[in-house]
Amino acid sequence: MDSEDWTAYHGLIAAAKYEPTAQLIHFNESALRLLDLSPSTNLTEFIEVVTSSLWQQICQLQHGQSKLISWPITASQPSHWFLWTAAHANTKSATLFFQITDQTALGHTTNHWQNQAQLTSVGQSMAGMCHEVNQPLNAMRLRIYGLQAMHQYGGIDHIDEHLAALDNQVERCASTLSNMREIVGRKPLNLGAFDAEKSVWSIIQLLKYPLKLQQVDLRNTNIAARNKSIFFVFGQAQRLEQVLINLIHNARDALVAHPTKGVPATICVSLALKTYRGTEGVTINVVDNGPGIEIALQEKVFEAYYTSKSAQQGTGLGLTLCRDFMHNLGGQLTLSSRLGETTFSLWLPTGTSEEPLKSQ
């Protein structure tokens, strides 16, 4: 697309023109009305509206690619969704062109299915949460019973130690419930630096017991006791944890549906530092020793509504939403599989700032 093309449809459809070298952005009249922007809006002002993280994602769109953006960006309940489609076919020029259309109906539908997927993940995790709360409650009940008996027969020695132990159990319950509340909570996507190692640990603790009941061993292969984690990433912990829950449940379903005789069903989760396209980041691998996924189906599994499960077990939207979540965080979700091993790899950029940003 060149300047003549820009002039040809100027005013016909909402469009934006970005000149990276000069750091200038231009909106035609339709775009200004659609986005409710002032005609004098410059690049700095626009980035303040959309956030630098989201603007970077828009600029990385290839010709023909699109990104659905909630609007207003910072609203917990957006009133519109706009689809930005890259239209810069002329590779000789650094100038980027975008077509902007109101896709609010699509946005509402996407938001609905994201919430449905989130609720499904939460429902599947309830057994783990109940176990994690029930254990400390039982421990407290036994200790209180013992304290009552000691008091009845002559007093309680070292009462401070007993109270401290009870407090630890209460803290464990509170931590489990807090973690579940974070997963359930419908909050705007606040981006910032967080500890991916801590998120992985939380999900392992939440899911390992219900998986054990299904004879699936969920392992954490490389988290060791350290004074300081090296796996801080930029993104949002809640979204990452939702993706991990979905991937682990998918692995469990494959292992339970297609058990290998004489081989214990195992899911391993590991973290590693990895550079992706020149950007430092962290990779989280979810590996199962199930039947594997055929090469012809490895990209198809990310398509909306594709599923190998029955209608009662899956909608075919889980992996589609997982990939969308990761892309919205500036990350990647990839798959590699062979007979006896399937690996889903999550990648997020390294967290360089504790300052949170708001995105869609």
N, C-alpha and C positions, 0 to 999 in steps of 0.2 A: 504494500500500500504506500503510495506517495502522496505528496501534497495535493495533487489534483483529485485523487480518490477521497482525501479528507474533505475537500471542498464539495465534492459531488454529493456526499450524503450528510454534509453539515446541516444540522437542523432536522433531518428526516428521522434519524434514530439517535438515541443518547450515545455519545461517544466521548472518549478522552484521548488526548495526545500527550505523550511524555517524552521529553528530550533529556536523556541522562547526562549528556555532556554539559549542557547549559543549566541543568537542574531546574527545568521549567515544566509545568503541567498546564494544559489548556482543556477546558470543557466546552462543548458546544452548548447552545441554548437549551436543547432538550435535556442534556445531562444536568445542567444547572438546576432546571426545574425538578427533575426526577430526584436528585440528591439534596435538593433544597439548600444549595450553596450560593454564596455571594459571587457575583461576576468577578470580583477582585481576588478571589481565593487563590493563594499561591501554594507552592509545593509544601513548604514548611507548615502552613496552616492545615493543609489537607492531611499530612502525615500525623499531625496532632489529633485529627478526627479519627483516622483509621488505625493508628499506632504504627510504629516503624516495622514491627514484626510482620503484621498483615500486609503492609505495603511491599515489603520484600518478597513475600509469597506471590503477590499479584504480578510483580515485575519478572518473576521467574517462569510465568506461564509461557508455554510455547504456542506458536500459531495454531489456532483452533481449540486450544485448551481453555477451560472455564473454571471459575471459582465462585461458589455461592456465598454471599456475604450478608450477614444479618445487619439490619439498620434500624435504629441507631446502634453503633458498635457497642457502646457501653451499657445498653439497656438490658435488664434481666428478662424483659418480655418485648422483643423487637416487634415493631409494627410492619416492617417490610423486609424482604430479602431481595437483593440485587445480584444478578448473574453477570460477572465480568468475563468477557470472552476476548482472548488475544486475537488481534487481526493484523499483526505486523508481518505480512508475507514478504516484504522487500527486505531481504537479509543484508543488502548493501548499506542500509542506513541503520544507525543505532537507535533511531526514534521508534518508540513503541506506541501502538494504537490499540484501543480497547473499545469494544461495543458493550453497552450497559443496558440490560433489560430488567424490568420488574418481574421477578419470579416468586412473588409472595406465596402463592398457592403451593409451589414446589417446596419452598422453605418450611411452610407449616407441616407438609407431609414428611419431609426429612426430619424435622424436629420431633414429630410424633413417633417415628420409627426409632429414633435415637433414644427417646424416653422409654419406649417399649423394650428395646434391647437392654437398657440399663436396669429396668425392673426385673427382667428375666434373669440377668446375672445376679441380682440381689437375692431373688427367690431361690436360686440354686445354691447360694452361699449361706442360707440361713442355718443349715445343719451344722456347718462349721462354726458359725457364731454361737449357736446354742451350746455346743460342746465347749468352746473357749470360755463361756460365761459359767457354765454348769460346774466345771472342774474347780475353780476357785470358790464358788459358792459352797460346794460340798466340803472343801478343805476348811472354810470358815465355820461351817456347821459343826464339824468334828472338833475343831479347836474350842469353840464356844462351849460345846458339851463337856469337854475336858476341863475347861476353866470352871464351869458350874460344879463339877464333881470335886475339884480341888478346893473350891471355896466352901463346899459343904463339909469337907473333912479336914478343915484346919487352916485354910488360907492359901494364897497363891504366891509362890516365889517368882521373882523376876517378871513381874507383871508387865514392865515396859517392853520386854522382848516379845511377849505374846501379843501385845497391842501393835507392835511394829509389824509382826508377821500378818496380823489381820489387815492392817493398813495396806500392806503389799498386795494382798489378795483383792482388796477393794480397788486398788489402782489397776490391777490386771483387768478386772471387769470393766472399769471405766474406759480403759484404753481400747478394749475390744469394741465396746459400744460406740466410742468416738470414731473409730476407724470405719465402722459400718455406716455411721451417720454421714461421714465424708463421702462415702461411695453413693449413698442414697440421695444426698442433697442435690437439688437442682440449682446450681449457682452459675453465674456468668463465668466464662472461661478466663480466669485470672492467671496470666502467664508469669513465670518467675523461676528462679533457681530452686531446685529441691533435690533431696537425696533419693536417687533411684534404688539404691541398695535397701533403704528403709522400706520403700514401697514393695519391693520384691519380698522382703522378710514378712511384712504384714499379710500379703496375699498367701504366702506359704502357710503361715500360721492359721489363716482362715480356712484353707481348703484341704490341708493334709489329712485331717481326721475323716471327713466324709468320703474322701477318695480311698482312704485305708479300708473303710467299710465295703468299698467296691473292689477291693484287692488291687488297688493301684497305688504304687509307691511314688509319692511326690517328694523330690529331693532338691536341695539347694546345694549346688556342687562347688561353689567357690567363695561364699561369704564367710569370712573369718573375723575373729574378734580384733578390731582395730580401734585406736583412739579417734581416728578421723577417717571418714569415708572418702574415697577418691572418685566416687561415681555420682557427683552432682551434675544434673542436667538442667537444661532450660525447657520449660513446658508447663505441664500441670499434672500433679500427682493423681488427682481423681480420674482423669482421662486415662492415664497410663495404667492404673489399677483396673479399670473397667476392661481395657484391652487384654491385660494379663489373665483376668478371670475368664474371659471368652476363649482365649487360646488354650488355657489349661483344660477347660471343660470340653472343648473340641477334641483335644488329645485323649482325654478320658473316654469320650464316646467311641472314638476309633479303637481304643484298646479293649474296651468292654465288648464291643460288637464283633471284633475280630481277634480273639485271644490267640497267642502263640503257645502251643503246647510245650510245657517244660521251661518256659521263659517268663520270669516275673514281669508283670506290666509295670513300666517305669516312665515317669516324666521327670526330666532334669531341667532346672532353670539355672542359668549362669549369666554373669556380667563380665564385660571386657571393655577396655578402652579401644576405640577404633576411629580412624579418620575416614570421612566420607566426602568425596569430591572436594578435598582440600579443607574441610571443616572438621575440627576435633569433636568427638562425641563419645557416646556410650552405647554399646550394643547389648541387648538382653536376648538370649537365645532360650526358646522353649522347645525342648527336644523330647520326642517320645520314641519308643522302640516298637511301634505298631506296624501295620501292614504297608505303610507308605502310600503315596499318592501318585497315580500314573502321570507321566510327563504331559500328556495331552490335557490333563485336567488341572494342572498346577496353576495356571493363570485363570482358568474358568471358575475356580473356587472363590475368587474375589468378586465375581459378577453378582449383581443384585438378583435375588430370588433363586439363585442356583443352590441346590442342596442335595446331598446324597442321603439325607435322613428322611424319615417319614414326616408327614405334615404335622403330626403331633409333637415331634421332637425339634423341628427347626423351621425357620421361615426363609432361610437363604440370605439373610441380611447381616448376620453377625460379622463375617469377615469383611464385607463391604464397608460397614460402619467402622470396624477396627482400622482399616486402611485410611478411611476419611479422617478419623480421629488423629491418627499419626501425622497425616499430611497437614492438618490444621495446626498441629504443634510444631511444624517445621521438620518433622521426622520422616521415617520410612518404615514400611512393613514389607518384608520379603519372605519368600518360601523356597526351601530346597528339600527334595525328598527322594528317597530311593527305598528299595525293598528293605524293610526292617528299621527304617529311621526317617523321621520327618522333623524338620527344623523350621520354626517360624522365628525370624530375627527382627527385633525392634531396634531402631536406631533413633537417638535424640541428640541434638547438639549439646555440648558441654555447657553447663551453667556458668556464666561469667559475672552475673550480677544478682544480688538479692532483691533488687528493686522490681516489684511486680508490674506487669503491663496488662492491659485489658485487650482482649481480642474477641473474635466472634464467639 
